[in-house]
Amino acid sequence: MGSGGLEFDPADVVSSARMNQKSCFAGTGAQIAGLTTTYAGQRAFCTSTGSGFTVDTLYVRNAANSAWNLVATQATVLFETTEQNTTPVSDNADFTAVAGTRYYAFFTMPTTEKFYIITGIEWKNGATVAGNVIAGLDIVNADPPTLASTPLLSVAQEVAQAGVSAVQRSSITSSCIIRGGTIVGIWVSLSNGTATIREITGQGSQNQQKATAYSATPASNEVTAWAAATARKYLKLYYRGYL
């Protein structure tokens, strides 16, 4: 078959070109990008992020020898990002919660990574703290949503409301794997009708809340109709991404 073939054979010649084609190059992202001669099927392992390549990632040259493709090895599939979070509203008022009402904030998951899991949900207490809080995350069909059906993606452990005029986070969560680009609704529900949480007032009216009975074991699919509101509650979502 000779040195130009796809497989080594007894008559093959071990040349520098042949070894470059068949072995795995290891170098920085800049060095991978700077390779002057490349081959279809050539592999490159990145030792330092740069020039569009990510450290600890294996790449393979495509069949047209025109681009590098990421190889979905175990290392890349299980790659976990640092914890990220959404940006909550700038609150300007206390709001006395109606016991058993869910208050939502909407967010589209990034597409930087393929999948995400939820690691925490945060709200901001007002001047009066009382009772318990349950928080979760639903899929919604749009921002703002138009369909009442909202399947549950994540739920945080029920906690006692604590910390006057302070942010409170529940970090013990169960979470489905969420595909990047999914539109989600972060929600919080309080058991006590005297408790207050922070919000921003004077916003446009849109579907923002549901009159759902308070429960520490929320249903897997919530179908209560939406109600419009002109305020937005301080709600913050924490998550990690996975390639």
Secondary structure by P-SEA (a helix, b strand, c coil): cccccccccccccccaaaaaacccccccaaaaaacccccccbbbbbccccccccccbbbbbcccccbbbbbbccccccccccbbbbbbcccccccccccccccbbbbbbbcccccccccbbbbbbccccbbbbbbbbbbbccccccccbbbbcccccccccccccbbbbbcccccccccccbbbbbbcccccccbbbbbcccccccccccccccccccccccccbbbbbccccbbbbbbcccc
